[in-house]
Amino acid sequence: MSRVRVHNFAISLDGYGAGAEQSLEAPFGHAGGRLMQWFMGTPTFRAMQGASGGSEGVDAAFASRWATGIGAEIMGRNKFGPQRGEWPDDGWQGWWDDDPPFHTPVFVLTHHPRPPLEMKGGTTFHFIDATPEEALAQAREAAGDDDVRIGGGVETVREFLAADLVDHLHVVVVPIVLGRGERLWDGLEGLEERFDIEAVASPSGVTHLTFSRRAA
C-alpha cells in the first residue's frame, strides 16, 4: 500500500506551525517568512519560482525529497486560501500562479465543496467535505501506486497524525519562539511511540526531525 508522507513542515521551538492573525497579506500570520527562511534558498524552492540554482547542503537534501514518488496531495482549506465560509466569487485559484508546483491531483478539505479547479501542469484541485480516512481513500485511488502527501496546514497535519494515518513525518524545528498561533503537537501525547525518530542539525540553525513509522 502507498505511504502517507509529510515533508518540509516547519515549526517554532514552542511548536507553532503558523503564527496568529493569518490573512491574505500574511499567510503565516505574525510569523512572517521566518518559519520557511531555511527553505527559500534551496534549489527546490527556487525551482518552484521558475528559477535555477540555490544552496546545497543539509537543507537542500531534505527539501528535495518533497515531490519524489508523490501521486496526490491532501491539504486543508487554509493552505489553499484565506477565505472563510462560502466561497466568494473572486477568481481566487490558490496562493500559486496558474501552474502550481504540485502536478498531481490535490484534495482540499472544506465544509463547502465546489467543482474541481483544473490548472496547468497536471494539478487539479478537488474540494471535498470528508474525514481524514475518507479523504485518504480518495487520494490513494488517484495516486495509484504512488504515495500521498499531507501538505498542511497545521490542523490538517495534526488531524492525520491523531488518526494514525501518517507513515513518514519530516518536521523542521526553527530556532524562533512565536508564543501564539497554531500548535502542531496539541492532543498528540505519546506520538513518539509510533515512530523511529532521527534528528539532523543544519548549519542554518534548524533541526530536521524525521519520524518513520515503526514496523508492526
PyRosetta script that sets phi, psi and omega in degrees:
from pyrosetta import init, pose_from_sequence

init()
pose = pose_from_sequence("MSRVRVHNFAISLDGYGAGAEQSLEAPFGHAGGRLMQWFMGTPTFRAMQGASGGSEGVDAAFASRWATGIGAEIMGRNKFGPQRGEWPDDGWQGWWDDDPPFHTPVFVLTHHPRPPLEMKGGTTFHFIDATPEEALAQAREAAGDDDVRIGGGVETVREFLAADLVDHLHVVVVPIVLGRGERLWDGLEGLEERFDIEAVASPSGVTHLTFSRRAA")
pose.set_psi(1, 146.4)
pose.set_omega(1, 178.7)
pose.set_phi(2, -63.0)
pose.set_psi(2, 154.3)
pose.set_omega(2, 179.4)
pose.set_phi(3, -92.9)
pose.set_psi(3, 160.5)
pose.set_omega(3, 175.2)
pose.set_phi(4, -111.4)
pose.set_psi(4, 122.9)
pose.set_omega(4, -170.2)
pose.set_phi(5, -127.2)
pose.set_psi(5, 146.9)
pose.set_omega(5, 171.5)
pose.set_phi(6, -123.7)
pose.set_psi(6, 132.5)
pose.set_omega(6, -177.9)
pose.set_phi(7, -131.4)
pose.set_psi(7, 148.4)
pose.set_omega(7, 169.3)
pose.set_phi(8, 57.1)
pose.set_psi(8, 35.1)
pose.set_omega(8, -177.3)
pose.set_phi(9, -92.9)
pose.set_psi(9, 109.2)
pose.set_omega(9, -172.5)
pose.set_phi(10, -93.9)
pose.set_psi(10, 138.5)
pose.set_omega(10, 175.1)
pose.set_phi(11, -135.0)
pose.set_psi(11, 158.2)
pose.set_omega(11, 176.1)
pose.set_phi(12, -79.6)
pose.set_psi(12, 173.3)
pose.set_omega(12, 177.5)
pose.set_phi(13, -58.7)
pose.set_psi(13, -31.7)
pose.set_omega(13, 179.2)
pose.set_phi(14, -95.2)
pose.set_psi(14, 17.1)
pose.set_omega(14, 166.8)
pose.set_phi(15, 89.2)
pose.set_psi(15, 9.9)
pose.set_omega(15, -177.8)
pose.set_phi(16, -89.7)
pose.set_psi(16, 128.4)
pose.set_omega(16, 177.6)
pose.set_phi(17, -96.2)
pose.set_psi(17, -5.4)
pose.set_omega(17, 173.8)
pose.set_phi(18, -157.3)
pose.set_psi(18, 149.3)
pose.set_omega(18, 179.1)
pose.set_phi(19, -84.2)
pose.set_psi(19, -179.6)
pose.set_omega(19, 177.2)
pose.set_phi(20, -80.6)
pose.set_psi(20, 162.3)
pose.set_omega(20, 174.9)
pose.set_phi(21, 62.4)
pose.set_psi(21, 47.8)
pose.set_omega(21, 175.7)
pose.set_phi(22, -68.3)
pose.set_psi(22, 145.5)
pose.set_omega(22, -178.0)
pose.set_phi(23, -159.3)
pose.set_psi(23, 178.0)
pose.set_omega(23, 176.6)
pose.set_phi(24, -57.7)
pose.set_psi(24, -40.2)
pose.set_omega(24, -178.5)
pose.set_phi(25, -79.6)
pose.set_psi(25, -21.5)
pose.set_omega(25, -176.8)
pose.set_phi(26, -136.0)
pose.set_psi(26, 79.9)
pose.set_omega(26, -176.4)
pose.set_phi(27, -58.9)
pose.set_psi(27, -30.3)
pose.set_omega(27, 178.2)
pose.set_phi(28, -101.5)
pose.set_psi(28, 17.5)
pose.set_omega(28, 178.9)
pose.set_phi(29, 63.7)
pose.set_psi(29, -147.1)
pose.set_omega(29, -175.7)
pose.set_phi(30, -70.1)
pose.set_psi(30, -7.5)
pose.set_omega(30, 174.7)
pose.set_phi(31, -69.0)
pose.set_psi(31, -23.2)
pose.set_omega(31, -178.1)
pose.set_phi(32, 58.8)
pose.set_psi(32, -139.5)
pose.set_omega(32, 180.0)
pose.set_phi(33, -92.2)
pose.set_psi(33, 7.9)
pose.set_omega(33, -172.3)
pose.set_phi(34, -66.6)
pose.set_psi(34, -33.9)
pose.set_omega(34, -178.4)
pose.set_phi(35, -67.4)
pose.set_psi(35, -30.3)
pose.set_omega(35, -174.5)
pose.set_phi(36, -110.5)
pose.set_psi(36, 12.6)
pose.set_omega(36, -179.4)
pose.set_phi(37, -60.0)
pose.set_psi(37, -36.8)
pose.set_omega(37, 179.9)
pose.set_phi(38, -60.1)
pose.set_psi(38, -29.2)
pose.set_omega(38, -173.5)
pose.set_phi(39, -85.3)
pose.set_psi(39, -27.2)
pose.set_omega(39, -166.4)
pose.set_phi(40, -69.7)
pose.set_psi(40, -21.6)
pose.set_omega(40, 178.8)
pose.set_phi(41, -93.8)
pose.set_psi(41, 0.1)
pose.set_omega(41, -176.0)
pose.set_phi(42, -80.2)
pose.set_psi(42, 154.2)
pose.set_omega(42, 175.4)
pose.set_phi(43, -58.1)
pose.set_psi(43, -32.5)
pose.set_omega(43, 179.8)
pose.set_phi(44, -61.7)
pose.set_psi(44, -48.2)
pose.set_omega(44, 179.7)
pose.set_phi(45, -66.7)
pose.set_psi(45, -42.6)
pose.set_omega(45, -178.3)
pose.set_phi(46, -62.9)
pose.set_psi(46, -37.5)
pose.set_omega(46, 177.6)
pose.set_phi(47, -64.1)
pose.set_psi(47, -35.2)
pose.set_omega(47, 176.9)
pose.set_phi(48, -62.8)
pose.set_psi(48, -27.3)
pose.set_omega(48, -179.6)
pose.set_phi(49, -93.0)
pose.set_psi(49, 5.0)
pose.set_omega(49, -179.0)
pose.set_phi(50, 79.5)
pose.set_psi(50, 17.4)
pose.set_omega(50, -179.0)
pose.set_phi(51, -111.2)
pose.set_psi(51, 163.3)
pose.set_omega(51, 178.0)
pose.set_phi(52, -108.2)
pose.set_psi(52, 176.9)
pose.set_omega(52, 177.0)
pose.set_phi(53, 76.9)
pose.set_psi(53, -164.8)
pose.set_omega(53, -177.8)
pose.set_phi(54, 126.1)
pose.set_psi(54, 162.5)
pose.set_omega(54, -177.4)
pose.set_phi(55, -76.2)
pose.set_psi(55, 147.8)
pose.set_omega(55, 175.5)
pose.set_phi(56, -101.6)
pose.set_psi(56, 175.1)
pose.set_omega(56, 178.0)
pose.set_phi(57, 121.8)
pose.set_psi(57, -161.8)
pose.set_omega(57, -173.6)
pose.set_phi(58, -60.3)
pose.set_psi(58, -49.7)
pose.set_omega(58, -177.6)
pose.set_phi(59, -60.9)
pose.set_psi(59, -42.3)
pose.set_omega(59, 179.9)
pose.set_phi(60, -63.6)
pose.set_psi(60, -39.7)
pose.set_omega(60, -179.3)
pose.set_phi(61, -63.5)
pose.set_psi(61, -45.1)
pose.set_omega(61, 178.6)
pose.set_phi(62, -68.1)
pose.set_psi(62, -42.5)
pose.set_omega(62, -178.2)
pose.set_phi(63, -60.1)
pose.set_psi(63, -35.9)
pose.set_omega(63, -173.6)
pose.set_phi(64, -69.9)
pose.set_psi(64, -15.1)
pose.set_omega(64, -178.9)
pose.set_phi(65, -80.1)
pose.set_psi(65, -2.2)
pose.set_omega(65, -172.9)
pose.set_phi(66, -58.1)
pose.set_psi(66, -41.1)
pose.set_omega(66, -170.1)
pose.set_phi(67, -106.6)
pose.set_psi(67, -14.1)
pose.set_omega(67, -173.1)
pose.set_phi(68, -64.0)
pose.set_psi(68, 122.9)
pose.set_omega(68, 175.4)
pose.set_phi(69, 74.2)
pose.set_psi(69, 16.1)
pose.set_omega(69, -179.6)
pose.set_phi(70, -93.8)
pose.set_psi(70, 129.7)
pose.set_omega(70, 179.5)
pose.set_phi(71, -111.3)
pose.set_psi(71, -11.1)
pose.set_omega(71, 179.0)
pose.set_phi(72, -165.5)
pose.set_psi(72, 156.1)
pose.set_omega(72, 177.2)
pose.set_phi(73, -126.7)
pose.set_psi(73, 148.6)
pose.set_omega(73, 170.1)
pose.set_phi(74, -118.6)
pose.set_psi(74, 130.7)
pose.set_omega(74, 177.0)
pose.set_phi(75, -136.8)
pose.set_psi(75, 157.3)
pose.set_omega(75, 173.6)
pose.set_phi(76, -79.1)
pose.set_psi(76, 161.7)
pose.set_omega(76, -179.0)
pose.set_phi(77, -59.9)
pose.set_psi(77, -36.3)
pose.set_omega(77, -176.7)
pose.set_phi(78, -65.0)
pose.set_psi(78, -25.6)
pose.set_omega(78, 175.4)
pose.set_phi(79, -73.7)
pose.set_psi(79, -31.8)
pose.set_omega(79, 179.9)
pose.set_phi(80, -72.8)
pose.set_psi(80, -37.5)
pose.set_omega(80, -176.8)
pose.set_phi(81, -173.0)
pose.set_psi(81, 169.7)
pose.set_omega(81, -175.1)
pose.set_phi(82, -88.3)
pose.set_psi(82, -2.6)
pose.set_omega(82, -175.0)
pose.set_phi(83, -70.7)
pose.set_psi(83, 153.1)
pose.set_omega(83, 176.1)
pose.set_phi(84, -128.0)
pose.set_psi(84, 156.5)
pose.set_omega(84, 177.7)
pose.set_phi(85, 72.2)
pose.set_psi(85, -151.4)
pose.set_omega(85, 177.5)
pose.set_phi(86, -60.4)
pose.set_psi(86, 145.3)
pose.set_omega(86, -178.4)
pose.set_phi(87, -69.6)
pose.set_psi(87, 126.6)
pose.set_omega(87, 176.0)
pose.set_phi(88, -75.2)
pose.set_psi(88, 154.9)
pose.set_omega(88, 178.5)
pose.set_phi(89, -88.5)
pose.set_psi(89, 68.3)
pose.set_omega(89, -174.6)
pose.set_phi(90, -116.3)
pose.set_psi(90, 5.1)
pose.set_omega(90, 177.9)
pose.set_phi(91, 77.8)
pose.set_psi(91, 7.3)
pose.set_omega(91, -178.0)
pose.set_phi(92, -63.3)
pose.set_psi(92, 131.8)
pose.set_omega(92, -179.2)
pose.set_phi(93, -127.3)
pose.set_psi(93, 25.0)
pose.set_omega(93, 179.8)
pose.set_phi(94, 103.5)
pose.set_psi(94, 171.3)
pose.set_omega(94, -178.0)
pose.set_phi(95, -72.4)
pose.set_psi(95, -9.8)
pose.set_omega(95, -171.2)
pose.set_phi(96, -101.1)
pose.set_psi(96, 176.0)
pose.set_omega(96, 176.5)
pose.set_phi(97, -80.8)
pose.set_psi(97, -161.6)
pose.set_omega(97, -176.0)
pose.set_phi(98, -78.1)
pose.set_psi(98, -0.3)
pose.set_omega(98, 174.2)
pose.set_phi(99, -127.5)
pose.set_psi(99, 78.8)
pose.set_omega(99, -177.7)
pose.set_phi(100, -61.4)
pose.set_psi(100, 159.5)
pose.set_omega(100, -173.0)
pose.set_phi(101, -78.2)
pose.set_psi(101, 0.4)
pose.set_omega(101, -171.3)
pose.set_phi(102, -79.5)
pose.set_psi(102, -46.9)
pose.set_omega(102, 177.6)
pose.set_phi(103, 59.1)
pose.set_psi(103, 31.2)
pose.set_omega(103, 177.5)
pose.set_phi(104, -147.7)
pose.set_psi(104, 171.0)
pose.set_omega(104, 166.4)
pose.set_phi(105, -62.3)
pose.set_psi(105, 139.6)
pose.set_omega(105, 178.1)
pose.set_phi(106, -125.5)
pose.set_psi(106, 126.4)
pose.set_omega(106, -178.7)
pose.set_phi(107, -103.6)
pose.set_psi(107, 114.1)
pose.set_omega(107, -177.2)
pose.set_phi(108, -97.9)
pose.set_psi(108, 119.6)
pose.set_omega(108, -179.0)
pose.set_phi(109, -80.2)
pose.set_psi(109, 124.6)
pose.set_omega(109, -177.7)
pose.set_phi(110, -155.4)
pose.set_psi(110, 150.8)
pose.set_omega(110, 173.4)
pose.set_phi(111, -84.1)
pose.set_psi(111, 3.5)
pose.set_omega(111, -178.9)
pose.set_phi(112, -129.8)
pose.set_psi(112, 77.4)
pose.set_omega(112, 179.5)
pose.set_phi(113, -57.8)
pose.set_psi(113, 153.8)
pose.set_omega(113, 178.9)
pose.set_phi(114, -151.8)
pose.set_psi(114, 168.2)
pose.set_omega(114, -179.8)
pose.set_phi(115, -60.9)
pose.set_psi(115, 153.2)
pose.set_omega(115, 178.5)
pose.set_phi(116, -60.3)
pose.set_psi(116, 154.3)
pose.set_omega(116, 179.1)
pose.set_phi(117, -119.6)
pose.set_psi(117, 109.5)
pose.set_omega(117, -177.7)
pose.set_phi(118, -92.4)
pose.set_psi(118, 127.8)
pose.set_omega(118, -178.1)
pose.set_phi(119, -116.2)
pose.set_psi(119, 177.0)
pose.set_omega(119, 176.5)
pose.set_phi(120, -71.2)
pose.set_psi(120, 160.5)
pose.set_omega(120, 171.6)
pose.set_phi(121, 77.3)
pose.set_psi(121, 10.7)
pose.set_omega(121, 177.1)
pose.set_phi(122, 93.4)
pose.set_psi(122, 1.0)
pose.set_omega(122, 177.5)
pose.set_phi(123, -86.3)
pose.set_psi(123, 125.7)
pose.set_omega(123, 170.8)
pose.set_phi(124, -128.4)
pose.set_psi(124, 124.0)
pose.set_omega(124, 177.7)
pose.set_phi(125, -88.2)
pose.set_psi(125, 125.3)
pose.set_omega(125, 175.6)
pose.set_phi(126, -111.0)
pose.set_psi(126, 124.1)
pose.set_omega(126, -174.3)
pose.set_phi(127, -101.6)
pose.set_psi(127, 109.7)
pose.set_omega(127, -170.5)
pose.set_phi(128, -127.8)
pose.set_psi(128, 146.8)
pose.set_omega(128, 172.5)
pose.set_phi(129, -103.1)
pose.set_psi(129, 101.5)
pose.set_omega(129, -171.0)
pose.set_phi(130, -152.4)
pose.set_psi(130, 155.1)
pose.set_omega(130, 171.5)
pose.set_phi(131, -73.3)
pose.set_psi(131, 165.6)
pose.set_omega(131, 175.5)
pose.set_phi(132, -54.6)
pose.set_psi(132, -41.7)
pose.set_omega(132, -179.4)
pose.set_phi(133, -64.6)
pose.set_psi(133, -42.5)
pose.set_omega(133, 179.9)
pose.set_phi(134, -66.9)
pose.set_psi(134, -42.2)
pose.set_omega(134, 179.0)
pose.set_phi(135, -64.0)
pose.set_psi(135, -40.4)
pose.set_omega(135, 179.9)
pose.set_phi(136, -64.7)
pose.set_psi(136, -39.0)
pose.set_omega(136, 178.4)
pose.set_phi(137, -60.4)
pose.set_psi(137, -42.8)
pose.set_omega(137, 178.5)
pose.set_phi(138, -66.7)
pose.set_psi(138, -42.5)
pose.set_omega(138, -178.5)
pose.set_phi(139, -66.3)
pose.set_psi(139, -39.8)
pose.set_omega(139, 179.1)
pose.set_phi(140, -64.2)
pose.set_psi(140, -38.9)
pose.set_omega(140, 178.2)
pose.set_phi(141, -62.4)
pose.set_psi(141, -40.5)
pose.set_omega(141, 180.0)
pose.set_phi(142, -71.5)
pose.set_psi(142, -32.0)
pose.set_omega(142, -175.1)
pose.set_phi(143, -79.8)
pose.set_psi(143, -18.3)
pose.set_omega(143, -177.3)
pose.set_phi(144, 65.5)
pose.set_psi(144, -126.1)
pose.set_omega(144, -179.0)
pose.set_phi(145, -84.5)
pose.set_psi(145, -5.9)
pose.set_omega(145, -178.3)
pose.set_phi(146, -85.4)
pose.set_psi(146, 171.0)
pose.set_omega(146, -177.6)
pose.set_phi(147, -83.4)
pose.set_psi(147, 165.6)
pose.set_omega(147, 176.6)
pose.set_phi(148, -111.8)
pose.set_psi(148, 131.0)
pose.set_omega(148, 178.2)
pose.set_phi(149, -102.1)
pose.set_psi(149, 133.3)
pose.set_omega(149, 170.2)
pose.set_phi(150, -93.6)
pose.set_psi(150, 112.0)
pose.set_omega(150, -169.5)
pose.set_phi(151, -91.0)
pose.set_psi(151, -7.8)
pose.set_omega(151, -176.4)
pose.set_phi(152, 112.3)
pose.set_psi(152, -176.5)
pose.set_omega(152, -1.3)
pose.set_phi(153, -76.9)
pose.set_psi(153, -153.9)
pose.set_omega(153, -172.1)
pose.set_phi(154, -57.6)
pose.set_psi(154, -50.9)
pose.set_omega(154, -176.3)
pose.set_phi(155, -60.4)
pose.set_psi(155, -39.7)
pose.set_omega(155, -178.6)
pose.set_phi(156, -66.3)
pose.set_psi(156, -46.0)
pose.set_omega(156, 177.9)
pose.set_phi(157, -61.4)
pose.set_psi(157, -43.1)
pose.set_omega(157, -179.8)
pose.set_phi(158, -62.5)
pose.set_psi(158, -40.7)
pose.set_omega(158, 179.8)
pose.set_phi(159, -64.2)
pose.set_psi(159, -40.9)
pose.set_omega(159, 180.0)
pose.set_phi(160, -70.8)
pose.set_psi(160, -33.9)
pose.set_omega(160, 174.1)
pose.set_phi(161, -67.5)
pose.set_psi(161, -42.8)
pose.set_omega(161, -179.7)
pose.set_phi(162, -62.5)
pose.set_psi(162, -32.7)
pose.set_omega(162, 179.6)
pose.set_phi(163, -85.2)
pose.set_psi(163, 2.8)
pose.set_omega(163, 178.9)
pose.set_phi(164, 58.3)
pose.set_psi(164, 46.2)
pose.set_omega(164, -177.6)
pose.set_phi(165, -109.8)
pose.set_psi(165, -0.2)
pose.set_omega(165, -175.2)
pose.set_phi(166, -100.8)
pose.set_psi(166, 130.4)
pose.set_omega(166, 179.3)
pose.set_phi(167, -98.7)
pose.set_psi(167, -30.9)
pose.set_omega(167, -177.8)
pose.set_phi(168, -139.3)
pose.set_psi(168, 125.6)
pose.set_omega(168, -177.9)
pose.set_phi(169, -129.1)
pose.set_psi(169, 119.6)
pose.set_omega(169, 176.5)
pose.set_phi(170, -110.7)
pose.set_psi(170, 110.7)
pose.set_omega(170, -179.5)
pose.set_phi(171, -112.1)
pose.set_psi(171, 134.5)
pose.set_omega(171, 178.6)
pose.set_phi(172, -109.5)
pose.set_psi(172, 112.6)
pose.set_omega(172, -179.3)
pose.set_phi(173, -88.6)
pose.set_psi(173, 116.3)
pose.set_omega(173, -176.0)
pose.set_phi(174, -99.6)
pose.set_psi(174, 133.1)
pose.set_omega(174, -174.0)
pose.set_phi(175, -76.8)
pose.set_psi(175, 62.3)
pose.set_omega(175, 172.7)
pose.set_phi(176, -132.5)
pose.set_psi(176, 157.6)
pose.set_omega(176, 175.9)
pose.set_phi(177, -117.0)
pose.set_psi(177, 118.2)
pose.set_omega(177, -177.3)
pose.set_phi(178, -93.8)
pose.set_psi(178, -35.6)
pose.set_omega(178, 175.5)
pose.set_phi(179, 80.8)
pose.set_psi(179, -21.7)
pose.set_omega(179, -178.8)
pose.set_phi(180, -160.8)
pose.set_psi(180, 160.1)
pose.set_omega(180, -178.1)
pose.set_phi(181, 131.2)
pose.set_psi(181, -141.8)
pose.set_omega(181, -179.9)
pose.set_phi(182, -110.3)
pose.set_psi(182, 118.5)
pose.set_omega(182, -177.9)
pose.set_phi(183, -92.7)
pose.set_psi(183, 139.1)
pose.set_omega(183, -179.2)
pose.set_phi(184, -76.3)
pose.set_psi(184, -43.1)
pose.set_omega(184, -164.0)
pose.set_phi(185, -86.1)
pose.set_psi(185, -5.0)
pose.set_omega(185, -176.6)
pose.set_phi(186, -58.3)
pose.set_psi(186, 130.2)
pose.set_omega(186, 177.9)
pose.set_phi(187, 79.0)
pose.set_psi(187, 9.2)
pose.set_omega(187, -176.0)
pose.set_phi(188, -114.6)
pose.set_psi(188, 31.9)
pose.set_omega(188, 179.2)
pose.set_phi(189, -55.2)
pose.set_psi(189, 134.4)
pose.set_omega(189, 178.8)
pose.set_phi(190, 81.7)
pose.set_psi(190, 6.6)
pose.set_omega(190, -179.4)
pose.set_phi(191, -53.0)
pose.set_psi(191, -38.2)
pose.set_omega(191, -174.6)
pose.set_phi(192, -61.9)
pose.set_psi(192, -19.7)
pose.set_omega(192, -178.2)
pose.set_phi(193, -68.8)
pose.set_psi(193, -18.9)
pose.set_omega(193, -178.5)
pose.set_phi(194, -87.2)
pose.set_psi(194, -13.2)
pose.set_omega(194, -167.0)
pose.set_phi(195, -129.3)
pose.set_psi(195, 154.2)
pose.set_omega(195, 161.6)
pose.set_phi(196, -89.9)
pose.set_psi(196, 134.5)
pose.set_omega(196, -171.3)
pose.set_phi(197, -122.5)
pose.set_psi(197, 133.5)
pose.set_omega(197, 175.3)
pose.set_phi(198, -124.2)
pose.set_psi(198, 145.6)
pose.set_omega(198, 178.3)
pose.set_phi(199, -123.9)
pose.set_psi(199, 134.5)
pose.set_omega(199, 177.2)
pose.set_phi(200, -130.7)
pose.set_psi(200, 121.9)
pose.set_omega(200, 178.4)
pose.set_phi(201, -86.3)
pose.set_psi(201, 143.0)
pose.set_omega(201, 179.4)
pose.set_phi(202, -112.1)
pose.set_psi(202, 146.9)
pose.set_omega(202, 174.8)
pose.set_phi(203, -58.4)
pose.set_psi(203, -20.0)
pose.set_omega(203, 178.2)
pose.set_phi(204, -70.8)
pose.set_psi(204, -13.0)
pose.set_omega(204, 179.9)
pose.set_phi(205, 104.8)
pose.set_psi(205, -11.3)
pose.set_omega(205, 178.5)
pose.set_phi(206, -88.0)
pose.set_psi(206, 161.8)
pose.set_omega(206, 174.5)
pose.set_phi(207, -121.0)
pose.set_psi(207, 127.1)
pose.set_omega(207, 179.1)
pose.set_phi(208, -92.6)
pose.set_psi(208, 117.2)
pose.set_omega(208, 175.9)
pose.set_phi(209, -105.0)
pose.set_psi(209, 127.0)
pose.set_omega(209, 178.5)
pose.set_phi(210, -115.7)
pose.set_psi(210, 120.9)
pose.set_omega(210, 178.2)
pose.set_phi(211, -105.6)
pose.set_psi(211, 116.3)
pose.set_omega(211, 178.9)
pose.set_phi(212, -115.6)
pose.set_psi(212, 127.8)
pose.set_omega(212, -176.7)
pose.set_phi(213, -57.1)
pose.set_psi(213, 131.9)
pose.set_omega(213, 179.0)
pose.set_phi(214, -71.6)
pose.set_psi(214, 144.8)
pose.set_omega(214, 177.4)
pose.set_phi(215, -65.3)
pose.set_psi(215, 142.3)
pose.set_omega(215, -178.6)
pose.set_phi(216, -66.9)
pose.dump_pdb("model.pdb")
